[in-house]
Amino acid sequence: MRQNFRQFQFYFGLSLLLMKETARAKLNLNTWISLVGLTLGVASLVVSMAVVSGFEKTLKDNIISSSGDLQIIRLGGFREAPDLFFDRVRKIAPVQGGFSFARVEAVMAHQGQTQGVFLQGIQPDQVLKTLPMEKRLVEGRFDLPSETGVISSVIGKGLAQKYHLSVGSQYSLVFPLMNEIDPNIFKRKLAQFKVEGIVDLGTFEYNQRFIFLPQKSLQQLAELGTRYSGIILKIVDSDQARDVGKKLQRELGSEFRILDWRELNEVLFEAIEVERPIIFLIIFVIVIAAAFNVTISLYVNVTKKSFQISLLRALGMSLSQIRKIFSLQGLIFGMFGTAAGFLLGWIFCLGFTFLESQFGLIPGSVYKIDQIHISFRGIDLIQILLATLLICWLATLFPSRKATEISPIEGLKA
C-alpha cells in the first residue's frame, strides 16, 4: 500500500512539473540548443564508429577474398606434391579448401614506364573453388588459356589504369634470374603477356602490383622446375585464423612460415584498434558540451518551478523522489537526443556512401582501400547509448540537488 502511494506521488509530481510545458507545447531556446547539440554529437559518434568499423571490415574482407585466410610459405619453395601437403594440413586443422601458388618478382616495361610487380602462378580452377575471384572481375575473365608465344594473365585494376591496358592488350615483363654458381650475378629474361582479365583485389597495393598467370608458365619462365612458393588456405572460421596458424606452425615445424590474413596488414589493424577509442573520446566531447546545456536547462526549470516543488514537499514527497523526477527528465532528454542522433547518423552514412561512390572520397594510396562499406556494430551503438545516457544523468545531479534545497515555506510564498 505504501509502495503504491509512493508511486502515485512520484507520477503526480512528474506530471505537475511537466504540465506547464505540455500545455504550451513548446520548449525554450536553450532546451532546443541542448537537444540539437546532443543529436549532432550522437550522430557524429554513429558516423565515426560506422566508418572505422566499415574500414576494418572492408579491409578484412578484401584481404581474405584475394589472399585467403592463411598462407603457408617455405624457404626455398615446396618440392612436395600439393595434394600430399594438403593431406598433411587437413589432419592438423579444419580446412575448407586451398591451392598452391608460385610467386616471382619481375619488372613491367610498357609505354616507356617501368614498375616492379609480383607474378603469382596459379591454377585458375583451384582458385575459383577457394576464393570468390569471379566476383572481383572488372573486365574479361579469370580463365588463363595457353597460347603459343604469348602468356595469358589477369592483372590488377591499378596496373590496367596506370598503363592503359584492357582485355586483349599485350605488355612485356623482365625477369631477373639468379646465377646458380654466383648468386650476385643475375641474367635477364624477357616475356610477352596478354591481358585476359582485369580484377579488383580490394587493396591498393595488390591492384598496383599483382599479376596472375598459369603456374606452369611461371615455373618455366622463372626456371623453377616443379617447385612452388606456398599454399593458400580457406578455413571454416576466418576469425580463428591466428589460432589455426599457430597450431599448424607447431605441427609443421620452423621450416615453414605461416601468415594469417591479419598478419598481412598487422600494423594497419593495430592502428585501427588504437584509433577507435581515441576517435570515440574526441567526438564524445560534443555530447559532453551538450550535457552542460542540459544542466542549464534543468537548473532554469528548477528556478521556475520552485512553487510546484515546494507544493510537492508539503504534500509529503521525499527528497529522493524529487531528485528522481529531475533525473528522469534528463534521461528522457537523453533518449530523445540519442534516438534523433541515431537517425541523423544513419542519414549521414547514406550520404557518405553516395558521395564515396560518385566522387571517390577515399584515396587508396593512403588508406590501402579506395572504398569503404559502412558497418554498424551493435556493440558500438550500445556504447554510444549508454555513454550518452550516463552523461545526461550526470548533468541532472546539480539541478536535482538544487531542487531539494528549496524551502517549502519560501517556495509557497513565491
ZAFI-51283 format. One record per atom (N, C-alpha, C, CB): residue in one letter; x negated, y, z. Coordinates in pm, whole numbers, plus 50000, padded with zeros to 5 digits. Each point is the difference from the previous one (the first is absolute). Glycine has a CB too. Layout:
// ZAFI-51283
AXYZ;...
//
This chain:
// ZAFI-51283
M499174988050000;M500835012050000;M499125012650000;M501834987450122;R497155012349964;R499095011550008;R499235001649870;R499804996850247;Q499824991749690;Q499285000549874;Q500865006349891;Q498694979750066;N502595016549928;N500925005749900;N500175015050021;N501204977949985;F498855026350143;F500165014250028;F498775007949955;F501484994450194;R497334999849827;R498775006749956;R499945001249849;R498854991250201;Q501594998349731;Q500045000649854;Q500975010749953;Q499434975749988;F501725025450080;F500985010449965;F499395013850021;F501894984750064;Q497415016950048;Q499355012850026;Q499005003649891;Q500304996250246;F498924993849713;F498965002549901;F500605004349866;F498544983150116;Y502435009549835;Y500605003249869;Y500825012850006;Y500054975749945;F500585026950171;F500725012550015;F499045011949996;F501744988150136;G497145010249935;G499005010649999;G499425002349862;G499484994450235;L500254994849692;L499465001249865;L500985007249909;L498684979050033;S502595017449974;S501005006549915;S500185014650037;S501164978149974;L498705025050156;L500155013950044;L498865008749947;L501194992050206;L497595002549795;L498855007749951;L500015001649849;L498714991850193;L501874998649737;L500005000549853;L501285005849943;L498504980350001;M502495022350085;M501315004049952;M499965013149922;M501004988350194;K498255021249852;K499965013249936;K499384999249862;K499855010850223;E499054981149765;E499364998749870;E500904992649902;E497775000150112;T502994990049940;T500894992449911;T501125008949949;T499474979050124;A501035029749963;A501085009049959;A499525009849895;A501044997750226;R497765007349791;R499465009549902;R499544993049873;R499315014750188;A500334972449824;A499554991949885;A498795006349932;A502344992149965;K496775013450115;K498795005749942;K498874999750102;K501395014749849;L497404985950101;L498825000150085;L499275013249983;L499804974849985;N499485029250119;N499255012649988;N498804998149909;N500755006950230;L498655004249733;L498894999849903;L498834991950053;L500715022349915;N498964979050213;N498874992950056;N500204984849994;N499555019650150;T501694976249871;T500314985749992;T499834994849859;T501595002550191;W498855005449710;W499844995949860;W498524999249963;W502215010749943;I497014999150104;I498564999649973;I499374987550061;I499945025249994;S500494971550128;S499474988050066;S500354987549921;S500195011350221;L501054987849733;L500454988349926;L499274998749866;L502245001950111;V497595009549820;V499294999749872;V498534996250020;V501565017649910;G497814988050194;G498614996750027;G499834985350033;G499645023150081;L501274971550001;L499944985850035;L500214991249878;L500845005650230;T500104998249686;T500284992349878;T498804999949907;T502425005850021;L496975005849959;L498835000749913;L498834992050057;L500755022549922;G499084978150211;G498924992450062;G500194985049981;G499725018350166;V501494977049858;V500294985649983;V499864996149853;V501555000450198;A498945008049711;A499904997149857;A498544999249957;A502195011449960;S496984997550092;S498574999849967;S499344987250050;S499955025050010;L500454970650109;L499464987550053;L500424988049915;L500045009950230;V501234990049730;V500504989049917;V499244999349868;V502275002450105;V497555009149830;V499305000349871;V498544995950016;V501555018149922;S497784987350178;S498574997050016;S499784985250030;S499625023450082;M501194970950008;M499854985750033;M500394991249882;M500485005250241;A500534998949681;A500414992249883;A498925000149893;A502405005350050;V496935006249934;V498935000949901;V498784991850043;V500815022949935;V498814978250193;V498854992350050;V500284985049991;V499395019050155;S501794976849890;S500364985849993;S500104995449855;S501225002050219;G499345006649696;G500104996649858;G498654998749934;G502175011649993;F496914997350043;F498644999149947;F499344986850040;F499815025250009;E500314971350118;E499404987650049;E500624987949931;E499565010950221;K501774988949769;K500694988549939;K499704999049851;K501815002050171;T498185009449760;T499715000049856;T498604995249973;T501595018849969;L497444986150109;L498614995749983;L499864985150026;L499215022850067;K501424972450039;K499954985750032;K500604991649888;K500145005650245;D501054998049708;D500664992349894;D499195000049872;D502205005650101;N497205005949866;N499215000949877;N498764991250006;N500845023249967;I498504976850149;I498794991850014;I500354985249992;I498945017950140;I502114978149932;I500384985850003;I500454995249863;I500655002450240;S500135005949691;S500534995649872;S498964999249889;S502145010050068;S496724996849950;S498954999649898;S498754992250042;S500855021849921;S498944976850212;S498794993350049;S500284988150090;S498875021749982;G502414975450044;G500344988750084;G499845003150148;G499314985249816;D501055005050267;D499885001650145;D498584997850047;D502354992650024;L496964998049915;L498644996550041;L499124997849878;L500894989750212;Q497855014049801;Q499004996949897;Q498854992550066;Q500655020449864;I498974968550076;I498874992250049;I498875001149897;I501534984050129;I497365021549915;I498855002349911;I498804992350054;I500885022949934;R498334971949975;R498814992450039;R498785006149933;R501374978950030;L497595023650049;L498785005749946;L499384990349899;L499625013050213;G500144992049666;G499474991449895;G501074993249918;G498044996550142;G503235005149901;G501104994549922;G500364985750040;G499315014649814;F501864981250142;F500504986450024;F499574990849886;F501975009150130;R497664979149906;R499744989649899;R501014988750013;R497555005850001;E503134993950111;E501014989850025;E501245002749917;E499124996850232;A501524993149714;A501215001549920;A501085007150083;A499444979149866;P501275030650077;P501005007550076;P501054991350067;P499645018549843;D500844971150087;D501034991350059;D499504993150126;D500954996449772;L497804999350227;L499444993350117;L499875009650117;L498774984449849;F500835028150121;F499865009850108;F501375003750056;F497905008849893;F503124992650020;F501345003050048;F500504989150093;F500465012649789;D499224975150181;D500404988950088;D499385001650138;D500214984849801;R498535019550206;R499355002450129;R500715011250076;R497814992449903;V502555018250026;V500655011550064;V501384996350053;V498725015349848;R502054977150075;R501364996350041;R500014991450125;R500705001249761;K498244991350262;K499914991850121;K499745008650124;K499164981049861;I500365031350118;I499675008850111;I501125009750032;I497604997949938;A503015007949958;A500995010550021;A501154998649899;A498205015450087;P502994990049948;P501144999649907;P499805009849884;P501514993550191;V498385001349690;V499755008149882;V501114997749898;V497504998950040;Q503095012149910;Q501064998949901;Q499454998549859;Q501445013650147;G497454992549826;G499414999349866;G498645006549998;G502285000149900;G497054998849985;G498695006049986;G499434997649863;G499634997150243;F499295009849727;F499334998349872;F498545004250014;F502185004049874;S496994990450042;S498585003450001;S499765012149910;S499384975950044;F499535031449982;F499665011449916;F498495001349994;F502175011750060;A497384994149830;A498585003549984;A499935015149984;A499414977549893;R499665028850177;R499935014749997;R498585004449966;R501855001750169;V498065007549734;V498725005049953;V500125015049978;V499434977849890;E499515029450139;E499975014449973;E499465002449859;E499685005150246;A500865005149690;A499575003549864;A500145015149982;A500684977249911;V498895027449973;V500115014249966;V500885001349877;V497725005050097;M503315003449915;M500915002449888;M499495011849919;M501964990850131;A497935007249739;A499555010649910;A501045002049892;A497574994650045;H503065017449954;H501075002649903;H500125015049979;H501234978950069;Q498825025249807;Q500165014049962;Q498965009050068;Q502454995849966;G496344999450040;G498925008050055;G499985000950151;G500095012549793;Q500764980050275;Q500045000250147;Q499624986350054;Q501775018049997;T497634981950120;T499634987450065;T500514999950143;T497964998049854;Q502324990150195;Q500504998550137;Q499784985850046;Q501715018049962;G497944980350166;G499874986750057;G501364993950026;G497825006650102;V502344980649865;V501274993150017;V499754986250061;V501005012649804;F500084981650250;F499984986350048;F500764991249902;F499845007750242;L499534981849711;L500664990349915;L500414988150087;L498675007449795;Q502604989250202;Q500494988750079;Q500534989349905;Q500575015350195;G498724973649801;G500424988849917;G501044991750073;G497784999749888;I503364997950046;I501114993050064;I500614990049901;I500475019950149;Q500394971749905;Q500864991649918;Q501425005650018;Q498494979150024;P502045028049875;P501265007450015;P501164991950055;P499235013849815;D500924973750141;D501134992050046;D499934997750151;D500104988949776;Q498705009350279;Q499854998250144;Q500265013150075;Q498344981649957;V501215029549987;V500215013050064;V501495003250011;V497795007849910;L502954989949982;L501425003349999;L500814991350094;L499735007549765;K499774980650268;K500684991550097;K499765004750143;K499764980949842;T499205027150178;T499615004250135;T500355014550029;T498184983449991;L501585025649914;L500205014350020;L501015005449899;L497655002250089;P503135008049949;P501025005749908;P499405010049901;P501704996950180;M497304998649743;M499305009149909;M500885004549884;M497884988950063;E503105002849898;E500885004049888;E500805012550035;E500164976049928;K500195025650199;K500765011850042;K499155012649994;K501384985450147;R497315012949851;R499105011549998;R499565003849859;R499234993350225;L501264999449677;L499645003349862;L500635013349959;L499814975549945;V499385033350003;V500495012749947;V500294998849851;V498695012550175;E500474979649759;E500114998549855;E499364986849960;E499985025249965;G500574968449932;G499394987849948;G500394987750078;G498135013649921;R500954977050092;R500254987250066;R498774995950080;R501594993349818;F498644997150273;F498914995350083;F499334987649942;F501185009550198;D499324985549691;D499364988649934;D498645004449945;D502264990149940;L496825000550057;L498665002949949;L499644989449897;L499315011050219;P501204990549658;P499714990149897;P498545000649955;P502385001349926;S497124987550028;S498614999449952;S499955004249853;S499474981550164;E499615027749804;E499815004349862;E498504999849969;E502095014550008;T497594982349870;T498604999249958;T499385013949993;T500504979049870;G498395022850202;G499265012549993;G500465010850094;G499594994549770;V501725006250257;V500555010350087;V500674993250119;V500345016049804;I499344988550316;I500534993850122;I501225007950049;I497694991650063;S503395001249964;S501225006350050;S499815004450145;S501394985949843;S499275025250193;S499855005250137;S501255007850040;S497515001349971;V502655000150158;V501035008550060;V499265010250087;V501794981449998;I498505031449982;I499265010550070;I500925008150091;I498405001349808;G501015005250291;G500755008850089;G500455012549927;G498714991250194;K502405014649854;K500565011649929;K499085012150008;K502284991350050;G496895009550055;G499065011250010;G498984999849888;G500314999950245;L499174988149722;L499074998749887;L500695003449869;L498754982350125;A502505013149861;A500745002849877;A500205015049979;A501164977950023;Q499155029250086;Q500215014449989;Q498705007549974;Q501964997750153;K496994998149914;K498725007049986;K499414998649861;K499604996450241;Y500504991749702;Y499394997349870;Y501024999749887;Y498234987350117;H503035016449913;H501055000749899;H500174986549928;H499525024649970;L500564964950109;L500174986549946;L501464995850009;L497654994050065;S502784998249839;S501344994449999;S499914985549956;S501045022649950;V500104970650052;V500004985949958;V499534999049855;V501894994850160;G497124996749816;G499414998449867;G498705007349982;G502264997349915;S497425012250176;S498745007449990;S498814990950034;S501215021350061;Q497644982349884;Q498784992550029;Q498975009150065;Q500464984649806;Y498695009550276;Y498965007550070;Y498814990750023;Y501725015150111;S497174990749932;S498764992450019;S499595000050146;S499285005649767;L500094983450276;L499454998850134;L498564995149991;L502284995350095;V496885010049993;V498614995950006;V499764992550131;V499295019849857;F500164967950132;F499724991750118;F498525000650034;F501924984849941;P497735018750183;P498594998950042;P499764985850055;P499895025150054;L499374966849875;L499724986250042;L498614999250060;L501524991149821;M498395003150298;M498744999150072;M499134988949943;M501135008850207;N497594994249783;N499044990149953;N499764989750111;N498905017149846;E501224970050121;E499864989550100;E498584999150054;E501824987649888;I497215016350034;I498604999350044;I499655012050086;I499414987249794;D500925024750159;D499705012350072;D501325007550026;D497685001549893;P502824998250232;P501285006450031;P500005015249984;P500414981550155;N498435024549829;N499935014549981;N500195004049853;N498475001350197;I501594988849715;I500175002749857;I501414996249958;I497534996149958;F503125012849969;F501364997449952;F500015000849847;F501005009450214;K499854982549729;K500235001149856;K501455003949977;K498224982849951;R502015024049938;R501345005049970;R500714991049901;R499225023350045;K502104976049973;K500824992149909;K501265007949968;K499094978350093;L501215023549780;L501145008049955;L501114990949952;L498465018949937;A502794984650098;A501164992049956;A501175009349969;A499234980150139;Q501625015449768;Q501185007549961;Q501244994050067;Q498925006149779;F501995002850264;F501214995650067;F501225006649937;F498714996650213;K502424996449799;K501265005149948;K501015001150115;K499544989749772;V501215021250230;V501005002350105;V501294992449966;V499005022950051;E501354967550033;E501254992749984;E501095005450092;E498694979749936;G500905026750172;G500975005450094;G499375010550089;G501224978449996;I499645030450058;I499585010350094;I500814997950127;I499405016649814;V499904983250300;V500654996550125;V499755010750106;V499764975749943;D501245026650140;D499865009150114;D499734991650124;D501565017449895;L497214982850153;L499594991750113;L500325006350135;L498214990949858;G502365021150140;G500485006050123;G499045008950074;G501394980850015;T497325017649963;T499005008550066;T499155006949893;T499964984950204;F499615027149826;F499265008249904;F498724993249956;F500975020450103;E498274974349992;E498714993949967;E500174987849910;E499095008250219;Y501884983449811;Y500234988149917;Y500415004049859;Y500674987250204;N500215022649785;N500465004349867;N498875006149917;N502265003950097;Q496785002049971;Q498905006549930;Q498874990449963;Q500595020650121;R499344967649943;R498804991949983;R500244985349964;R498965015250161;F502264979649851;F500204985749982;F500444996449858;F500584998650241;I498794991049708;I500354994349869;I500114984850018;I498815018949872;F502314975550081;F500224985550007;F499784993749864;F501645003250188;L497714985249811;L499774992649877;L499954985150035;L498735019549892;P501354971750007;P499964985650029;P498734996150074;P501374995949796;Q498784995450302;Q498864996350084;Q498894993249919;Q501564997550193;K498814994049714;K498994993249918;K499225009949915;K501434979649995;S499255030449953;S499325010149918;S498985007750084;S502035002049853;L498345001650270;L499085007350086;L498824991150040;L501915014150083;Q498354973449944;Q498914990950036;Q498984998549887;Q501574987850150;Q498935012049728;Q499104999149885;Q499225012949980;Q501564983949893;L499125027550116;L499345012849980;L498925002650106;L502105008749895;A498254988450231;A499075002850110;A499064988450027;A501705014950099;E498404974849819;E499144988250012;E500074993850140;E498485009849826;L502784988450220;L500234994450133;L500144984949999;L501095021350062;G499074972949822;G500264985749991;G501414997050049;G497564995150034;T502574996050062;T501324996850057;T500215006950135;T499954977949880;R499115030650159;R500145006650129;R501105010649998;R497574995850042;Y503025006450075;Y500985010950016;Y499745006650135;Y501744988149856;S498745024450159;S499635008350115;S500774996550126;S499455017949842;G501824978550145;G500804997350119;G501414996149965;G498615015950126;I502244983649977;I501414996949978;I500855010250073;I499494975349974;I501705026849975;I500995008950061;I501154991450049;I499355019649851;L501084982650273;L501024991850062;L501245008250034;L498224985150091;K502935008649898;K501275005650046;K500514991250112;K500545009749771;I499674996150349;I500454992250114;I501465003050031;I497664999750091;V502914992950004;V501435001250030;V500325013750059;V500124975350038;D499115029250060;D500255012750068;D498775009049983;D501554988850168;S498615021949757;S498875009049973;S499455006450127;S500965004449775;D499924997950325;D499565006250124;D499094990950081;D502105013150002;Q497884974149967;Q499134990550069;Q498704997549923;Q502044989450099;A497695018749799;A498844997749914;A498695000350079;A501265010049810;R498624999250285;R498745001050075;R499774987650087;R500235024950001;D500824970350063;D499864988050084;D499684987749915;D501605009950165;V499074989049720;V499724988849910;V498575000949948;V502444998949935;G497125013350033;G498645001949951;G498964995950102;G500835018649859;K499404984750269;K499074996050105;K499944984850014;K500455021550119;K500704972249869;K500054985350010;K499244993749885;K502205001350117;L498005004049762;L499274994949884;L498505002350014;L502015004249857;Q497625007250199;Q498585003150017;Q499334990050094;Q500495024349961;R500214972450147;R499444990250095;R499844986249935;R501065012850188;E499934983249733;E499984986649944;E499074998849879;E502344997250081;L497595013349837;L499214999249876;L498525003050023;L502045006649875;G497675001850223;G498605002950029;G499575013849955;G499574976049980;S499205027650059;S499495013549975;S499585002549855;S499255000050235;E500674989549685;E499615002149860;E501115006449920;E498494980350017;F502705020050040;F501145006349933;F500335013250069;F500904977449932;R499525032349988;R500495012650055;R501495001149968;R497725011149973;I503084991150130;I501455000249984;I500515014150031;I500184975450060;L500505030649844;L500555013450013;L501514999449996;L497965009949892;D502714996550206;D501465001149994;D500375013249934;D500264985750207;W501035016049763;W500465011849927;W499695013050075;W501814986149898;R498235013450235;R499745012150078;R498535003749994;R501904994550151;E497234995649850;E498565002550000;E499545006749871;E499714980350150;L501035018049743;L499645006349873;L500095015250008;L500814979649880;N500035025550213;N500115014550024;N500095002650149;N501145003449777;E497954990750299;E500065000650146;E499965014350052;E498894977950007;V500235030249939;V499845013850048;V501295007949982;V497554999149945;L503104999049942;L501235007349971;L501134995950094;L499295002049761;F500864985250264;F501044995450091;F499735004550144;F500394980249851;E498355020050189;E499665004950133;E500305014950012;E498214982450019;A501545025049873;A500295014450001;A501505002450016;A497995004249854;I502834987450083;I501455001450013;I500434997850144;I500304992249763;E499154997750303;E500354997150138;E499615011550093;E499724975749953;V499165030850019;V499565011250083;V500845012549973;V497664990550003;E502655011949871;E500695012349962;E501484999750034;E498345002849818;R502274985350187;R501454999250024;R500395006950132;R500064978349872;P499355018250245;P500405006950124;P499615014750002;P499784978550117;I499115024949816;I499595014149997;I501015008349923;I497594993150013;I502845002049872;I501015007149921;I501305001350079;I498964991449788;F501414997850282;F501235000150080;F499935011050106;F500314975349961;L498585025450111;L499865009850109;L499975014349948;L498774983050133;I500555019149754;I499915013649946;I501375005149958;I497664995249921;I503094996650007;I501325004349952;I501015000450115;I499494990349773;F500275001550330;F500924999850114;F500005013450074;F499624975350022;V499355032849955;V499965013450061;V501225008149958;V497484999350000;I503034998649878;I501205007049955;I501194996450089;I499135000149763;V500984987150273;V501094995650088;V499845006350139;V500184978249871;I498595022450177;I499755006050132;I500385014850000;I498144983550040;A501535023449851;A500375014249989;A501515001750001;A497905004549871;A502794986550059;A501475000649999;A500564997150139;A500014992949760;A499304998750318;A500464996750134;A499955012350092;A499214976549968;F499825032550010;F499975012350079;F501265008249974;F497495000149992;N502965000149883;N501245007049969;N501204993450067;N499025007249782;V500944979550230;V501064993050072;V500035004550145;V499774980249846;T499065020850216;T499925004650138;T500605013950016;T497954986150032;I501715022849874;I500535013750006;I501525000049985;I497845008749906;S502674983350000;S501454999549977;S500744995250124;S499584995549757;L499904993750306;L500644994850120;L499885009650117;L499524977049920;Y499355030050087;Y499835009850108;Y501025011349986;Y497554994450014;V502635010449865;V501015010449976;V501394994750034;V498575010149819;N501674977150148;N501294993850028;N500254999450151;N499814986649788;V499135010350287;V500124999750146;V500395013750054;V498294981650011;T501065028749936;T500295013750044;T501445003849970;T497615006049962;K502884990349921;K501365003549961;K501054991950075;K499135006249776;K500514981750266;K500974991050061;K499854999350152;K500014986749789;S499455023750270;S499814999850146;S501334998050072;S498005015049975;F503104991149976;F501324998650065;F500474985549993;F500585023949941;Q499334969849940;Q500454986249985;Q499164990550086;Q500775005449768;I497914997250236;I499134991450080;I500365001250148;I498155002549829;S502095009850216;S500385002150139;S501344993450031;S498725021550001;L502214979149906;L501304993650019;L499854984950015;L501105018449867;L498034975650052;L499764985750010;L499374996550135;L499724998749751;R499375010050297;R499394997650131;R501055000650109;R497835009749919;A503085000050066;A501055001650102;A500974988149999;A499805025049977;L500384968749907;L500894988449989;L499334987250047;L501145011149809;G497594989750231;G499344988450057;G499044992749909;G501964997950137;M497735007849746;M499064993349911;M498585001350056;M501495004549800;S497794984450197;S498654999950056;S499005006849907;S500564978850121;L498295024549936;L498955006549921;L499484990849891;L499375013550198;S500524973649832;S499504990449900;S500964998949881;S498854987250183;Q502465013849842;Q500974999449890;Q499905012349911;Q501524986450144;I498245025249917;I499835012249919;I498754998949915;I501185013650176;R497744981049883;R498774998049922;R500274990649882;R498615003650207;K502134985749818;K500304990449894;K500795006449886;K499994981750170;I500905027849865;I500795006749896;I499105007749904;I501945001950159;F497115005649898;F499105007849914;F499014990949926;F500225019550157;S499374969649907;S499124990449931;S500744993749883;S498764995450214;L502535001649808;L500794994149892;L500165009649883;L501224986150169;Q498935026949863;Q500085009949893;Q498735000049915;Q501515014150144;G497344985149923;G498754999649926;G499874987549916;G498975013450179;L501474975049874;L499914987449924;L500955000249881;L499374987850210;I501845017949809;I500935001249888;I499415009049891;I501954996750157;F497435014249886;F499325008949906;F498914992549925;F500495019750149;G498734972349926;G498944992249936;G500544989749903;G498635003650202;M502494989949831;M500594990049910;M500455006549869;M500744986650200;F499925025149810;F500435007049879;F498795004249916;F502065008150120;G496924997449946;G498815004249927;G499274988449935;G499795018950158;T500134969749913;T499324988349945;T500774994349881;T499064994950228;A502275004149786;A500814994749890;A499875008949875;A501604990050167;A498485023149855;A499855009349887;A498604999349942;A501725015150102;G497284983049986;G498614998949953;G499774987449918;G499275012850200;F501324976149844;F499884987549923;F500605001849859;F500114986650216;L501065019649779;L500665002249870;L499175009349912;L502244996550108;L497295014649949;L499205009549922;L498674993749958;L501085019150123;G498324972949965;G498754993349966;G500184990249885;G499265002450236;W501854990449765;W500304990749890;W500155007649868;W501144984350163;I499535027349842;I500165008249878;I498645005049951;I502315007150077;F496854997450016;F498655004449963;F499204988649935;F500055016750189;C500104971149864;C499284988549943;C500474997149858;C499724990550231;L501585010849745;L500524998349864;L499405010649907;L502154990350091;G497765021949959;G499415010649919;G498524997649973;G501665015750095;F497634979350005;F498584996949982;F499824989049896;F499545006750238;T501314983049769;T499914989049903;T500265005049858;T500754983950177;F500235025049807;F500305005549867;F498845008449948;F502445000050058;L497045008950025;L498895008649957;L498764991849969;L500925018750138;E498864970849940;E498834991549977;E500094993049866;E499784996750246;S501434998549719;S500174993049873;S499895009449881;S501444983550117;Q498925029249904;Q500005009549889;Q498675007249983;Q502425002950038;F496915000150073;F498815008649992;F498734993350054;F501525019350022;G498564968550030;G498814993150049;G499305007650110;G499754990049777;L500885011150340;L499475008050110;L498764993950065;L502305008150038;I497514978749946;I498914993050070;I498834997849905;I501674988750153;P497195018049867;P498814997449916;P499364986750036;P499615024749979;G500394965949926;G499474986750027;G498534999950032;G501714991349850;S497535018150096;S498565000450027;S499695003150145;S499645007149765;V501314999050307;V499805003650140;V500644989650093;V499945024249935;Y501314971950033;Y500764991450091;Y500044985349957;Y501365019850055;K497864976549844;K499894986249951;K501234995449921;K498554995350196;I502625009949838;I501224996749925;I500615013049950;I500414978950140;D500305020349749;D500585012149942;D501515000850016;D498155000049838;Q502424990750239;Q501435000250027;Q500284993350133;Q500514999849753;I500365006550327;I500374994650130;I501474996550000;I498215013750113;H502114974349931;H501384995850018;H500375002550146;H499844982449815;I501065027250209;I500385004050135;I500504987850078;I500575023249917;S499004975750209;S500394988750084;S500445005150137;S498404984849877;F502835011550164;F500515003650132;F499834987950092;F501675016649900;R497494984950201;R499814989350097;R500915002350120;R497614996849925;G503054992650119;G500905001250113;G499305005150125;G501344981649904;I497435013950119;I499265004150118;I499715015049997;I498994977250014;D500765028449867;D499765014449988;D501255008050036;D498284995649822;L502875000150125;L501265007050027;L500374999350148;L500764994949766;I499014993650296;I500304998650143;I499105009150082;I500734976249963;Q497985024450002;Q499085008750072;Q500405014649987;Q498184983449963;I502225020849917;I500445013949979;I501245002950084;I499054999749766;L501904991050234;L501245001950077;L499715001250149;L501274987149826;L497965003550229;L499725000050143;L499185012250041;L500094975049999;A498905028649919;A499175011650034;A500815012849997;A498014988249906;T502885013249998;T500835012149989;T500975001050118;T499814999049749;L500854989950285;L500935000250113;L499275002850131;L501494983949878;L497305010850136;L499225002650122;L499675014850013;L499044976849987;I500535029349904;I499665014350004;I501255008250030;I498124996349836;C503015000250103;C501245007550026;C500454998350145;C500674996949759;W499134991150296;W500364997950141;W499085008250092;W500834976849944;L497885023250026;L499075008050081;L500345014949992;L498224982749961;A502305021449924;A500365014149982;A501175004150088;A499174998749766;T501584991550285;T501175003250084;T499665000850148;T501434988849831;L497375007350208;L499674999250143;L500065013750068;L498574980349950;F500825029849986;F500005013250062;F501405006250005;F497665003149918;P503114997049972;P501365005550008;P500894992650100;P499765007049762;S500124979650244;S500844992650094;S499635003150145;S500264981749830;R498455020350194;R499595003850134;R500525013950035;R497954985749977;K502015023349926;K500535013550022;K501484999650032;K498275009349845;A502454981550089;A501454998950023;A500314995750143;A500324994449758;T498834997050299;T500244995350136;T499655010350107;T499564977149918;E499685033250041;E499615010550095;E501045011050013;E497634994949946;I503415004549970;I501035010550006;I500864997850124;I500035002149746;S500145008250334;S500824999350121;S501485000049962;S498215011950133;P502574978549916;P501434999749965;P500735012950037;P499954975450033;I499725030450080;I500715012150044;I499685011649908;I499954992050237;E498755009949732;E499595011049912;E500544998049859;E497935003150138;G502074984149816;G500504997349867;G501465002749985;G498274983449979;L502545013250123;L501455002549993;L500295014850010;L500454977650102;K498745030049969;K500215014450006;K499765006449864;K499325000050241;A499684994349681;A499705005549868;A501144997549903;A497574996650042;
//
